[in-house]
Each structure stands twice: as structure tokens, then as C-alpha cells.
């Protein structure tokens, strides 16, 4: 510690001051301009010094008080602070890495959980479809046998009713009954033909089809067929081509639209949508009818199961069969149809066929 004025050093804490302490040192100029104190670090003959200087007032006048410390202590403190700072930064960095790793692990686990749920749902769906297919194959074989057995007596009934209808001299009531038998025999023949079609389905004949145009055409025909009923038929079908069997798609649409029209009754809404889902085309037929009761959702695809007295339980089974033969799928959506009610049926068909499928034809 040194006290000095313009005349020199007035007092000192040590007698080992063998080097000058000029008052006009440039580093001390801030004090003359009003600075409260000045700090600096410099090398002296005694070693490194950290100095704090300020002007103080004594009874003898203004003097310069200069307090110097060994800078080795300050250097050690700086090194220690630097080490602590580096250590804290390392701890902070490790913490950030750990938190990031935990967050990424949590995200991956969430993704895996979602994938597990998705795959589980798909497996259950495939298992249900496999069970349904096995059941349909067995019932289809039975249907073929029954259809063949029915056809022979049915043909006899049809021929006898034709003879009766043409025979003159019979009471008028007999002719009416004969015409009624002819009509009902024809209806039974149509059902038998459906049985045979289901038991021995034809192979699909693939071609490039404008699905949007086909959807609109079928919907227009069905709307005309239901003329006189207050049913609003509409279609959302942006341009989309796919390699499918045209006849199969028409029959699928006809079945689903007719079912929807019967479900809504004399008035209601039926909408057919065509949507691109990646490499697949999704046909949606929705209505605002009563919908499918929860107890019937797992049974409506069963052969011969129907909720309508006039139904034969073949329509949805044939739709599922045709969709599957084209490499697609058919399902009843868990979402409601139109206006938060009704049913929503989904038919998914591949847009392109693989080279292997083309070569195997």
C-alpha cells in the first residue's frame, strides 16, 4: 500500500519499493477526470501486481492511495472460477444431453406404442377377415350344393306354371296363380344364381378405369331407379384412375347404394365419395338412415344374414368377396354416416397392380 502526492511517496507498507510510482501515469488519468477509483494489473520488479488506486483527502491535502495485491492470488482465483465455470457448463451440457435423450426415448416409446396399437388393430382386422373368409368359403360350398339341388325342382315348377298360364279354359284365378308362381320362380332363380356366383366367383378382369366417371355414372342410374322417392343422391369423386374390374366395381356400387337407399326409406341422403389414400382408392358410401345396431356390426358380413324380410343376406358378402378378389378390402366404418347418423361403408382398392400380378394372369 502506498500513499503519495505530487512530491513523491509519503507512506508505504513496505520498504522494498525500488521502482518509481509516477503520479502522471497515463493509467491514472481517469482519477483526474472524476473517476472514483481505477484498477489495473501490471508486472513490477516484485512480481505481478493487481492495483486499485483512488484519490483520498487527508488533513495535509489530497493524496493518491494505491493498494496493490499479489496477482498470483488473483490468477489462482481466476483459474478456480474458470474451472468451476467449465465444470458447471459440463454438468449443464450433460444434463441437456440426458434430458434430450430422455425426451427422444419418450417420443420413440410413444411412436412405438402407437405402432403397436395400430399393428394390433390391423392384426385383429386381418384375423376377423380370415375367419369371415373361412366361414364364407364353407357356406359358399354349402350354397352351391343347395342351389344345384333347388334348380331341378324349380325348373319343373317354372315349366308347369308356364303350361298352366298358357292353358285355355282354366278358371281366371288359376291363370293369376300361375303368373304369380312364374314371378316368384324367377325371383328364386335369381337368388339361386347369386348363390352359384358366390360359391364359384369369376376371376377379375383388370383394366384401367376412370373411377370418378364410373362412380358418377352408377349413382345417376341408381338415382333414376329411385325416382319418386325424396332421396338426395350426391357424389364427391375427383379424377382418379385405377386398375380394377369394371363390372365388379359397378356391382359393388349398386349393392351399397341400393342398401343405403333402402336404409333411408322414402326420404334421406346417400353420398358416394371417392378418395385417394396413397396408393389406394377408397370408395365411401354413407347415408343418414338408422345405421347398423351395435349387435349386428360383426354379423352383417355373414352369408345369409339380413335384417330385412325381403333380403337374402348375400349382398354384403358378395361385395366383400369382389373387393378381396381385386386385392382390396371392405369394411363398416366406426364413424357414423351423414349428419352424425347412419352407416358408412368403405371399399379400398389398389390403384396399381404389381408386375407379379400382371404376369400371373
C-alpha positions, 0 to 999 in steps of 0.5 A: 500500500502506498500513499503519495502526492505530487512530491513523491511517496509519503507512506508505504507498507513496505520498504522494498519499493525500488521502482518509481510510482509516477503520479502522471501515469497515463493509467491514472488519468481517469482519477483526474477526470472524476473517476472514483477509483481505477484498477489495473494489473501490471508486472513490477520488479516484485512480481505481478501486481493487481492495483486499485488506486483512488484519490483520498483527502487527508488533513495535509491535502489530497493524496493518491492511495494505491493498494496493490495485491499479489496477482498470483492470488488473483490468477489462482482465483481466476483459474478456480472460477474458470474451472468451476465455470467449465465444470458447471457448463459440463454438468449443464451440457450433460444434463441437456444431453440426458434430458434430450435423450430422455425426451427422444426415448419418450417420443420413440416409446410413444411412436412405438406404442402407437405402432403397436396399437395400430399393428394390433388393430390391423392384426385383429382386422386381418384375423376377423377377415380370415375367419369371415373368409373361412366361414364364407368359403364353407357356406359358399360350398354349402350354397352351391350344393343347395342351389344345384339341388333347388334348380331341378325342382324349380325348373319343373315348377317354372315349366308347369306354371308356364303350361298352366298360364298358357292353358285355355279354359282354366278358371281366371284365378288359376291363370293369376296363380300361375303368373304369380308362381312364374314371378316368384320362380324367377325371383328364386332363380335369381337368388339361386344364381347369386348363390352359384356366383358366390360359391364359384366367383369369376376371376377379375378382369383388370383394366384401367378405369376412370373411377370418378366417371364410373362412380358418377355414372352408377349413382345417376342410374341408381338415382333414376331407379329411385325416382319418386322417392325424396332421396338426395343422391350426391357424389364427391369423386375427383379424377382418379384412375385405377386398375380394377374390374369394371363390372365388379366395381359397378356391382359393388356400387349398386349393392351399397347404394341400393342398401343405403337407399333402402336404409333411408326409406322414402326420404334421406341422403346417400353420398358416394365419395371417392378418395385417394389414400396413397396408393389406394382408392377408397370408395365411401358410401354413407347415408343418414338412415338408422345405421347398423345396431351395435349387435349386428356390426360383426354379423352383417358380413355373414352369408345369409344374414339380413335384417330385412324380410325381403333380403337374402343376406348375400349382398354384403358378402358378395361385395366383400368377396369382389373387393378381396378378389381385386386385392382390396378390402371392405369394411363398416366404418366406426364413424357414423354416416351423414349428419352424425347418423347412419352407416358408412361403408368403405371399399379400398382398392389398389390403384396399381397392380404389381408386375407379379400380378400382371404376369400371373394372369 
